[in-house]
Amino acid sequence: MLSVCNDNGERLVTTVAHTQAVEQAIQIMHSNMQEFLTLEDLAAAAYLSPYHFNRIFRRLIGIPPIEFLSALRFQMARHLLLATTLSVTNICFEVGYTSTGSFTHRFTQLTGLSPRLLRKRAHEFSLSTDPAPDMEEPPDSSMPHHIHMKNVLRGQISAPTDFQGTIYIGLFTSPIPQGRPVSCTRLCAPGPFLLRNVPDGIYYLMSAAFPMASELQTYLLPGKKQLLSSSANPLIIHNGQISGDPDLVLRPPHLTDAPLVMALPLL
């Protein structure tokens, strides 16, 4: 029994140390967005060898550190496009890219909108307390929650009691919410949700909630007021049947959360 307790204690200490090392590396990413950071640079910030750092980062975060850094750069680019008047070229340089063409192509691929179209959509976007006309109706709450219809994912999402705003839920093929989701929906309040026409595969269920605000920029860039959630483990869909827990709990963002690259809520 003493040996088991010691093993558990050592594992806890190791996990805490690894989490701190990963967080230190992520802080370096945030502080050096313009710099060309290598795996060796990030590993040195975490006081680990590149091999061990890469392995620990992937185990804790779910993706390689360089992929996380890339997503972080495009998340920052999206923020600069919405919060400043900097040109696309200047923003490209601000986030460490040297080719505007490469930056624009990759930005469009990952966010769903080109940099210029993102700005245009933001200028045309209007705040409303009413649900959007194309917002999907929540599923019938009278149907037992545990029943799984074929190629349909049913779940429940909860949030702090004082939350008011729009909730976006999507199913992705990677742990980063980027590109077009396999299936998605929007809700105007926490509760049951339903994703239709989901083909067989392994997916990551993620959600982002935008609290209502009186100012457009505050709504589009809620920062720490934004709520996030993701499934603890991938969901497996085989022969149309779901394996895994589809329920989500919205919470404030963590430093180690995968960057939100999609151009929500402008898509």
C-alpha positions, 0 to 999 in steps of 0.5 A, a space after each residue: 500500500 505504501 508503495 502504491 501511495 508513493 507511486 501515485 505521489 510521484 506521478 502527481 509531482 511529475 504531472 505538475 512539473 510537466 504542466 508547468 514546463 509546457 505552460 512556460 513554453 506556451 508563455 514564450 510562444 505568446 511573447 515571441 510571436 514575431 520570432 522564428 521559434 524552433 522545437 529546440 528553442 521551446 524545449 530549452 524554455 521548458 528545461 527539457 530535451 527536444 525529444 522529451 518536450 515534444 512527447 510531453 507536450 503532445 501527451 498533455 495538449 494533444 498536438 505537437 508544440 510547433 502545430 500549437 504555435 502555428 495555430 496561436 499565430 493565426 489566432 493572433 492574426 485574427 485578433 489584429 485584423 479585428 482590433 487594429 487597422 494594420 494592413 494584412 501585410 503588416 499583420 503577416 509580419 507581426 505573426 512571424 510570416 514573411 510571405 503575404 501570399 502564404 499567410 493569406 492562403 493558410 489563414 483562409 484555410 484555417 479560419 474559413 475566411 480570407 483576412 480581407 473578408 474577415 474584416 468586411 464581415 466584422 464591419 457588416 456584423 450587427 449585435 442582436 439579442 435575438 437568436 439568429 434565423 438560421 440557428 438550429 432548434 434544440 433537439 426534443 428534450 422529451 427523447 431519452 438522452 441516452 438513445 443514440 440515433 444512427 450518424 446523429 450525435 446527441 449531447 448536453 452542454 452546460 454553462 455558468 448560471 449567469 451566461 447569456 450569449 451564443 454557443 457554437 458546437 463543432 465536431 473536428 477531425 483534429 484537436 484544434 478547432 480550425 477549418 470546416 467542422 464535420 458537423 456543427 450547430 449554434 445554440 442561444 442557451 445551454 441545454 441539449 444539442 444535436 449534430 446530424 450526418 456524422 460519418 464514421 470516424 474519430 472526432 474531437 467535440 469542441 465548443 466556444 461561447 460568446 457572451 453578449 456585449 453592448 460593443 461589437 469588438 467586445 463581443 467578437 473578441 471576448 478574451 477571458 470572458 469567452 467560455 470554452 469546452 472540449 471532450 476529454 477524449 476523442 469520440 469514435 463513430 462506427 457503423 453510425 453509432 457513437 462511442 464516448 461522452 458527448 456532454 460538455 461543460 463550458 468554462 473560462 479559457 486555460 493557457 493550455 487550451 488549443 487556440 481557437 482559429 476559426 473565424 467565429 462568430 463571423 462564418 
